[in-house]
Amino acid sequence: QVRVVESGGGLVQAGGSLRLSCAASGVILSVANMGWYRQAPGKQRDLVAVVGSSGSTNLADSVKGRFTISRNNTKNTAYLQMNSLKYEDTAVYYCNVQGYSGTYYYSRQWFDSWGQGTQVTVSP
């Protein structure tokens, strides 16, 4: 079983910055994609940013130029640097981690795990 834990949320004024962290732990053979999603009250969960194992990234248009996603493969950790925050960025932010669990390559199993979420609140 792979556990995903987010941290770094909080309350910030518009124009401010926050850095979210996401750590995956367990019997992990390899991590493929690490992504951040967000869900505002009454809305669906949307992709914010994702980073692949090679470091390639994909960001939602609404955060391009303001948010940056990165990862540390040795620590199975991903980061979301959020700058120039806007009121509309207020949401619960969830980390999603995909990859293979297990000890041996021949018995690996695909996993797709979510964290519990961290609240980001931006005041106008």
Accessible surface in RSA format (square Angstrom, percent):
REM  Atomic radii and reference values for relative SASA: ProtOr
REM  Chains: A
REM  Algorithm: Lee & Richards
REM  Probe-radius: 1.40
REM  Slices: 20
REM RES _ NUM      All-atoms   Total-Side   Main-Chain    Non-polar    All polar
REM                ABS   REL    ABS   REL    ABS   REL    ABS   REL    ABS   REL
RES GLN A   1   203.06 113.5 141.82 103.6  61.24 145.8  58.34 124.2 144.72 109.8
RES VAL A   2    13.49   8.9   0.79   0.7  12.71  30.6   0.79   0.7  12.71  34.5
RES ARG A   3   163.37  68.6 159.06  81.1   4.31  10.3  54.08  73.9 109.29  66.2
RES VAL A   4     7.59   5.0   0.00   0.0   7.59  18.3   0.00   0.0   7.59  20.6
RES VAL A   5    55.16  36.3  52.43  47.5   2.73   6.6  52.43  45.6   2.73   7.4
RES GLU A   6     7.07   4.1   0.00   0.0   7.07  16.8   0.00   0.0   7.07   5.8
RES SER A   7    60.47  51.1  55.67  74.3   4.80  11.1  41.27  87.9  19.20  26.9
RES GLY A   8    36.34  44.8   0.00   N/A  36.34  44.8  23.95  65.7  12.38  27.7
RES GLY A   9    29.88  36.9   0.00   N/A  29.88  36.9   2.83   7.8  27.05  60.6
RES GLY A  10    29.66  36.6   0.00   N/A  29.66  36.6  29.57  81.1   0.09   0.2
RES LEU A  11   133.29  74.2 101.13  72.3  32.16  80.8 101.13  71.0  32.16  86.5
RES VAL A  12    25.03  16.5  19.46  17.6   5.57  13.4  25.03  21.7   0.00   0.0
RES GLN A  13   137.30  76.8 134.77  98.5   2.53   6.0  36.30  77.3 101.00  76.6
RES ALA A  14    51.75  47.6  28.34  43.7  23.41  53.3  28.70  40.4  23.05  61.1
RES GLY A  15    56.01  69.1   0.00   N/A  56.01  69.1  30.36  83.3  25.65  57.4
RES GLY A  16    22.62  27.9   0.00   N/A  22.62  27.9  21.66  59.4   0.96   2.2
RES SER A  17    58.41  49.4  38.78  51.8  19.63  45.2  22.68  48.3  35.73  50.1
RES LEU A  18    33.44  18.6  28.88  20.7   4.56  11.5  33.44  23.5   0.00   0.0
RES ARG A  19   127.18  53.4 113.83  58.0  13.35  31.8  34.99  47.8  92.19  55.9
RES LEU A  20     0.00   0.0   0.00   0.0   0.00   0.0   0.00   0.0   0.00   0.0
RES SER A  21    28.85  24.4  28.60  38.2   0.24   0.6  13.37  28.5  15.48  21.7
RES CYS A  22     0.26   0.2   0.00   0.0   0.26   0.6   0.26   0.7   0.00   0.0
RES ALA A  23    45.46  41.8  43.70  67.4   1.76   4.0  43.70  61.5   1.76   4.7
RES ALA A  24     7.51   6.9   0.00   0.0   7.51  17.1   0.00   0.0   7.51  19.9
RES SER A  25    59.74  50.5  54.88  73.2   4.86  11.2  44.57  94.9  15.17  21.2
RES GLY A  26    51.43  63.4   0.00   N/A  51.43  63.4  23.73  65.1  27.71  62.1
RES VAL A  27    87.78  57.8  82.84  75.0   4.94  11.9  87.44  76.0   0.34   0.9
RES ILE A  28    33.55  19.1   4.62   3.4  28.93  69.7   4.62   3.3  28.93  78.5
RES LEU A  29    65.38  36.4  38.68  27.7  26.70  67.1  39.70  27.9  25.69  69.1
RES SER A  30    54.00  45.6  46.64  62.2   7.36  16.9  42.57  90.6  11.43  16.0
RES VAL A  31    14.30   9.4   1.91   1.7  12.39  29.9   2.17   1.9  12.13  32.9
RES ALA A  32    28.09  25.8  25.02  38.6   3.07   7.0  27.93  39.3   0.16   0.4
RES ASN A  33    55.86  38.5  55.78  53.9   0.08   0.2   4.77  11.5  51.10  49.4
RES MET A  34     0.52   0.3   0.52   0.3   0.00   0.0   0.00   0.0   0.52   0.7
RES GLY A  35     2.01   2.5   0.00   N/A   2.01   2.5   0.97   2.7   1.05   2.3
RES TRP A  36     0.10   0.0   0.10   0.0   0.00   0.0   0.10   0.1   0.00   0.0
RES TYR A  37    54.67  25.5  54.67  31.1   0.00   0.0  20.38  15.3  34.28  42.3
RES ARG A  38    37.88  15.9  36.66  18.7   1.22   2.9   6.10   8.3  31.78  19.3
RES GLN A  39    61.76  34.5  57.94  42.3   3.82   9.1  10.25  21.8  51.51  39.1
RES ALA A  40    24.69  22.7  21.31  32.9   3.38   7.7  21.76  30.6   2.93   7.8
RES PRO A  41   124.69  90.9  96.37  87.9  28.32 103.0 108.75  89.8  15.95  99.1
RES GLY A  42    92.06 113.5   0.00   N/A  92.06 113.5  45.08 123.7  46.98 105.2
RES LYS A  43   142.78  69.7 129.69  79.6  13.09  31.2  80.82  72.7  61.96  66.0
RES GLN A  44   134.83  75.4 121.03  88.5  13.80  32.9  45.52  96.9  89.31  67.7
RES ARG A  45    90.33  37.9  67.09  34.2  23.24  55.3  22.79  31.1  67.54  40.9
RES ASP A  46    65.63  46.0  62.74  62.4   2.89   6.8  22.85  53.8  42.78  42.7
RES LEU A  47    62.46  34.8  49.30  35.3  13.15  33.1  49.30  34.6  13.15  35.4
RES VAL A  48     1.08   0.7   0.86   0.8   0.22   0.5   1.08   0.9   0.00   0.0
RES ALA A  49     0.00   0.0   0.00   0.0   0.00   0.0   0.00   0.0   0.00   0.0
RES VAL A  50    35.57  23.4  35.47  32.1   0.10   0.2  35.47  30.8   0.10   0.3
RES VAL A  51     2.35   1.5   2.35   2.1   0.00   0.0   2.35   2.0   0.00   0.0
RES GLY A  52    11.94  14.7   0.00   N/A  11.94  14.7   9.55  26.2   2.39   5.4
RES SER A  53    69.73  58.9  54.62  72.9  15.11  34.8  21.70  46.2  48.04  67.3
RES SER A  54   102.62  86.7  58.20  77.7  44.42 102.3  56.34 120.0  46.28  64.8
RES GLY A  55    40.01  49.3   0.00   N/A  40.01  49.3  23.09  63.4  16.92  37.9
RES SER A  56    74.57  63.0  59.65  79.6  14.91  34.4  51.07 108.8  23.50  32.9
RES THR A  57    71.46  50.8  38.49  39.0  32.97  78.6  15.12  20.3  56.34  85.2
RES ASN A  58    83.61  57.7  80.70  78.0   2.91   7.0  20.62  49.6  62.99  60.9
RES LEU A  59    31.18  17.4  23.93  17.1   7.25  18.2  24.53  17.2   6.65  17.9
RES ALA A  60    29.25  26.9  18.48  28.5  10.76  24.5  29.12  41.0   0.12   0.3
RES ASP A  61   119.77  83.9  97.80  97.3  21.98  52.0  37.51  88.3  82.26  82.0
RES SER A  62    67.39  56.9  45.25  60.4  22.14  51.0  51.45 109.6  15.94  22.3
RES VAL A  63     0.25   0.2   0.25   0.2   0.00   0.0   0.25   0.2   0.00   0.0
RES LYS A  64   119.37  58.2  99.13  60.8  20.24  48.2  56.44  50.8  62.93  67.0
RES GLY A  65    87.59 108.0   0.00   N/A  87.59 108.0  44.01 120.8  43.58  97.6
RES ARG A  66    30.61  12.9  25.26  12.9   5.35  12.7  25.10  34.3   5.51   3.3
RES PHE A  67     6.87   3.4   0.00   0.0   6.87  17.9   0.00   0.0   6.87  19.7
RES THR A  68    81.86  58.2  79.60  80.7   2.27   5.4  52.52  70.5  29.34  44.4
RES ILE A  69     8.10   4.6   0.16   0.1   7.94  19.1   0.16   0.1   7.94  21.6
RES SER A  70    51.82  43.8  47.73  63.7   4.09   9.4  38.01  80.9  13.81  19.3
RES ARG A  71    41.08  17.2  12.28   6.3  28.79  68.6   7.71  10.5  33.37  20.2
RES ASN A  72    47.41  32.7  41.97  40.6   5.45  13.1  11.25  27.1  36.17  35.0
RES ASN A  73    85.88  59.2  67.53  65.3  18.35  44.2  30.70  73.9  55.18  53.3
RES THR A  74   128.68  91.5  90.63  91.9  38.04  90.7  88.14 118.4  40.54  61.3
RES LYS A  75   139.04  67.8 119.86  73.5  19.18  45.7  73.66  66.3  65.38  69.6
RES ASN A  76    36.83  25.4  36.59  35.4   0.24   0.6   0.45   1.1  36.38  35.2
RES THR A  77    13.64   9.7  13.64  13.8   0.00   0.0   7.47  10.0   6.18   9.3
RES ALA A  78     0.14   0.1   0.14   0.2   0.00   0.0   0.14   0.2   0.00   0.0
RES TYR A  79    39.96  18.7  39.91  22.7   0.05   0.1  20.19  15.2  19.77  24.4
RES LEU A  80     0.00   0.0   0.00   0.0   0.00   0.0   0.00   0.0   0.00   0.0
RES GLN A  81    56.64  31.7  56.32  41.2   0.32   0.8  28.90  61.5  27.74  21.0
RES MET A  82     0.00   0.0   0.00   0.0   0.00   0.0   0.00   0.0   0.00   0.0
RES ASN A  83    59.15  40.8  59.15  57.2   0.00   0.0  16.42  39.5  42.73  41.3
RES SER A  84    60.76  51.3  55.90  74.6   4.86  11.2  20.31  43.3  40.44  56.7
RES LEU A  85     2.41   1.3   0.00   0.0   2.41   6.1   0.00   0.0   2.41   6.5
RES LYS A  86    91.98  44.9  89.91  55.2   2.07   4.9  44.58  40.1  47.40  50.5
RES TYR A  87   130.67  61.0 127.38  72.5   3.29   8.6  79.63  59.8  51.04  62.9
RES GLU A  88   119.86  68.8  97.07  73.4  22.79  54.3  58.13 112.4  61.73  50.4
RES ASP A  89     0.40   0.3   0.40   0.4   0.00   0.0   0.00   0.0   0.40   0.4
RES THR A  90    31.86  22.7  27.60  28.0   4.26  10.2  27.59  37.1   4.27   6.5
RES ALA A  91     1.95   1.8   1.26   2.0   0.69   1.6   1.95   2.7   0.00   0.0
RES VAL A  92    40.47  26.6  40.31  36.5   0.16   0.4  40.31  35.0   0.16   0.4
RES TYR A  93     0.00   0.0   0.00   0.0   0.00   0.0   0.00   0.0   0.00   0.0
RES TYR A  94    35.40  16.5  35.40  20.1   0.00   0.0   8.31   6.2  27.09  33.4
RES CYS A  95     0.03   0.0   0.03   0.0   0.00   0.0   0.00   0.0   0.03   0.0
RES ASN A  96     8.77   6.0   8.77   8.5   0.00   0.0   0.00   0.0   8.77   8.5
RES VAL A  97     0.00   0.0   0.00   0.0   0.00   0.0   0.00   0.0   0.00   0.0
RES GLN A  98    41.72  23.3  41.72  30.5   0.00   0.0   0.54   1.1  41.19  31.2
RES GLY A  99     0.14   0.2   0.00   N/A   0.14   0.2   0.14   0.4   0.00   0.0
RES TYR A 100    72.58  33.9  72.58  41.3   0.00   0.0  36.38  27.3  36.20  44.6
RES SER A 101    19.37  16.4  18.92  25.2   0.45   1.0   4.33   9.2  15.04  21.1
RES GLY A 102    20.69  25.5   0.00   N/A  20.69  25.5  17.97  49.3   2.72   6.1
RES THR A 103    91.86  65.3  70.07  71.0  21.78  51.9  50.45  67.8  41.41  62.6
RES TYR A 104   126.03  58.8 123.47  70.3   2.56   6.7  81.22  61.0  44.81  55.2
RES TYR A 105   155.57  72.6 149.98  85.3   5.59  14.6 114.03  85.7  41.54  51.2
RES TYR A 106   178.67  83.4 145.65  82.9  33.02  85.9 116.79  87.8  61.88  76.3
RES SER A 107    57.90  48.9  38.76  51.7  19.14  44.1  39.32  83.7  18.58  26.0
RES ARG A 108    82.19  34.5  63.74  32.5  18.45  43.9   6.43   8.8  75.77  45.9
RES GLN A 109   129.26  72.3 125.15  91.5   4.11   9.8  32.42  69.0  96.83  73.4
RES TRP A 110   129.36  51.9 100.15  48.5  29.21  68.6  86.95  46.4  42.41  68.8
RES PHE A 111    20.93  10.5  15.53   9.6   5.40  14.0  20.93  12.7   0.00   0.0
RES ASP A 112    75.73  53.0  49.49  49.3  26.23  62.0  20.29  47.8  55.43  55.3
RES SER A 113    20.24  17.1  15.82  21.1   4.41  10.2   9.57  20.4  10.66  14.9
RES TRP A 114   107.06  43.0  81.29  39.3  25.77  60.5  62.63  33.4  44.44  72.1
RES GLY A 115     9.26  11.4   0.00   N/A   9.26  11.4   1.51   4.1   7.75  17.4
RES GLN A 116   119.99  67.1  87.74  64.1  32.25  76.8  72.90 155.2  47.09  35.7
RES GLY A 117    12.30  15.2   0.00   N/A  12.30  15.2   0.51   1.4  11.79  26.4
RES THR A 118    18.78  13.4  13.94  14.1   4.84  11.5   7.76  10.4  11.02  16.7
RES GLN A 119    86.21  48.2  77.87  56.9   8.34  19.9  49.23 104.8  36.98  28.0
RES VAL A 120     0.00   0.0   0.00   0.0   0.00   0.0   0.00   0.0   0.00   0.0
RES THR A 121    46.70  33.2  46.70  47.3   0.00   0.0  35.89  48.2  10.80  16.3
RES VAL A 122     0.68   0.4   0.00   0.0   0.68   1.6   0.00   0.0   0.68   1.8
RES SER A 123    34.29  29.0  31.90  42.6   2.39   5.5  28.83  61.4   5.45   7.6
RES PRO A 124   132.95  96.9  82.38  75.1  50.57 183.8 103.48  85.4  29.47 183.2
END  Absolute sums over single chains surface
CHAIN  1 A     6768.2       5197.9       1570.3       3528.9       3239.4
END  Absolute sums over all chains
TOTAL          6768.2       5197.9       1570.3       3528.9       3239.4
